[in-house]
Amino acid sequence: MVLDTFLHFLHGYHMSILGVFIGTVTVFASLHAVRLLLAVRANLHLIATFPGPPSHWLFGHLLELHPQSQMLHKLYTWSLDYSGAHRIRFGIQFFSLTITNPSYIRTVLTLPGPKNKVDYQFIEPWIGQGLITLPPAPWYPRRRLLTPAFHYDILKDYAQLIAHSVYQLLDKWDQKVGPGAVFDVYEDLSLLTLDSLMRCAFSRPPRQSHEMCLQPPNPLSD
C-alpha cells in the first residue's frame, strides 16, 4: 500500500515536471515567434518602398535563385526590370536590397558604418583581408593613413595610364569572347593590377606592358 502510494506520487511529480517543461518551451517558442514576426515586419517596412519581383510567401525568392548556376542570370534580369534598386527576400526573415544605380552605390560605399559580413564573405577569398574587407576598428586608422597618398589630385595624373591598361585588357577579352566562351578573370585582373603598378611606379614601356598583359610573365625572364 505504501509502495503504491509512493509510486503514484512519483508519477504525479514527473508529470508535473514534464508539464512545466512543456509549458516553458511553449512560452519561449511563442516569444521567439513574436520577435521573429516583429523583426520581419520592421524589415519589410524599411524595404517596402523599393520595388521587387513577386515572391513566395514562405521561401521568398529562393526557389527562383535555384539552381545556383542560374543565380547571376536571374539577378541580372531583375536589375534590368527594376532599375536603380530592388528588394530580394530569402525565406521569411532575411531581406536584401540590390543596388544598381551608381549614385545609390556611391552613397552606400561612403557610409562609415560596419560592413556586412554576409556580403563580404564572397569576395574575401578572392581579394583577401585588406582595406575593403576589414572590420571598422582596424579600417579607420589604415584609411586615414592612405587617404593623402590616394587623393584625387594625385591620382588624376595616373588616370590615363590606368585607363590604357584597362583598354588593353578589354581588347584581350574581345579576342576570348565567343558563343559559349567561359574563362577565369582572376589571372587577367591580377595582371591588370600589376600592369597598372608597373606603368605608374616604374614607367614600364607600353610595348612590354602590352605583352605582359596579354600573357603571364615568365619568372625566369629578366
N, C-alpha and C positions, 0 to 999 in steps of 0.2 A: 504493500500500500504506500509506504513511504517512498519506495523507489519509483513507483508510477507517478507520484506527485512531483518528485524531483525531475523526472524526465519530461513531464508536462510543463514544468516551469522553464527548463532549458529550451524546449521547443518554442515556447512563447517568447522567451528572451531573444533567441536567434531570429525569430520572425520580426520582432521589434527592431533589432539592429538592421535587418535587411530592409525593412520599411524605411527607416531613417536614411539608409544609404541610397536607396532608390529615390527618395524624396530630394535628397541633397543633389544627386546627379541631375535630376529633372530641373531643379531650380537653376543650377549652373548652366545647363544646356539652354534653358529658356533665356537666361541673361545674355549668354553668348549670341544666341539668335537675334535678340533685340539689338545688341550692339552692332552685329553684322548688318542688320536691316537699316539702322541709323547711319552707319558708315556708307552703305550703298546709296542711301537717299542723299547724303551730303555730297558724295562724289558725283552722283547723277545730276544734282542741282548745279554743280560747278561746271560740268561739261556739257549740259543740255543745250547751251546756246550755240554749240558747234554742230554742223550737220554731220551725217554719217550714214553708212549703208544699213539696211534693215538687219536686225539681229534676232537670234533665238532667245526666248525668254530665260532659258537656263544656261545654255552654253555660250551665248553671245555670238561672236564671230569665229569661234574656234573651229567649227565644222567647215567654214568656208576657207580657212587657212590650212586645211589638211588636204593632201599631204604637204609636207614641209617644202618639197621641191617646187611647189606652185605658189609659195607664200609671197615671194618678191614680185611675181607677176600680178598677183591679186592686189598687193599693196600699191603697185604702180598704177593699176587700173583705177583703184579708188582715188589715188592722188589726182588723176585726170578728171574724174567725175565730180570730186568735191575739192575744187582748187582752193588753195590757201591753207586750210586746216580741216581735219575731220576726226571724229572720235571712233575708237575701236574698243570693244568690250571683250574681255577674256573671262568667261564664266559669269558669276554673279557679282563678285566683289571688285575685280580689277579692271581698270579703265586705262586707256592710252590715248593720247592726243598726238596725232601725226601732223607735223607742220611742214608745209612745202613752200610757203610764201617767204622770200628772203628777208623781208622786214620783220616778220614774226620770228624767224630763226635768229636774226641778229639780237633781238630783244632777249630771247631765252639764253643765248650763249653768253651774254654780258651780265647775267644775273649773278650776284655774289653768293647765292645760297649753296647748300651742299649738293653734290652730284648724286644722281640716281644710280645706285649700284647695278640695278637690273639692266639699265641701258648700256652702261659702260663695260659690263662683263663680256659683251660680244666683241668689243674692239680691243680690250686689254690683251688677249692672246696674240693679237696682230701687231700692235704698236708698243706693247709692254706697259709698265707702270711709269709713266712720265708726267709731264706737266698737265696734259689733258685729262688723265685718269686719276690724278692724285686726289685724296680727300682734302677738305678745306684747310685743316690745320697746317700741313706742310705746303699746301698750294700757295697761300698768301705770301710768305717770305720769298719763295722762289719766283713768283710772278713779279714781285716788287723789284727783285734784282735784275730780271730780264727785260723789264719794260723799257728802260732807257736805251738799251742796245738794239731793240727792235722797234724803235719809234718810227712812225710813218715817214718822217722827213729823212731818216737814214735809209729805210728800205726802198723808198721810191727810186733811188738811183740804181737798184738792182732789179727792178721790176721787169725791165726789158730783157735782161739776161735770163731770168727765170721763165719768162713767157716763151723765150726761144727754145728752152729745153722742153717745155710743155708741148709746143707745136711739133717738135721732133718726135715726141712720144705718141702724139695723136697720129702723125704720119705712119709711125710704126704699126699702130693698131689698125689703121686703114688697110695695111697690107695683110693683116691677120684675119680681119673680119670677113665672113662669108656665110653662106647658108649653113646653119647648124654649127658654126665655129664656137668653140669653148676654149678659153685659155686662162691661166692663172696670172693675175695682175700684180701679185705680191712682188715678184722679182723686178718687174718693169718699174713699179713705183719706187722700189728701193734704189734702182739705178737712176731714176729721175732725181731723187733726193741727192745722191752722190754727184750727179752731173751738175746740178744747180750749185752745190757747195764748191765744186771744182771751178766753175765759172766765176763765182762771186769772190771766193777767197784766194784762188791761185791763178786766175785769168788763163785757164786752160784753153788752148787753141780750139776754135769751133769745130774744125775737121776731126780732131781727136776726140772731142766730146761727142760728136755725132756718132763716131764708130763705137764709143763706149756705151752710148745709149741704145744702139741697135743690138749689141751683143755683150754678154758679161765680160768684164776684163779678165785677162789671163794673169793669175797670181804670180807666174814665173816671168812675166814680161817686165821691161824696165819701167 
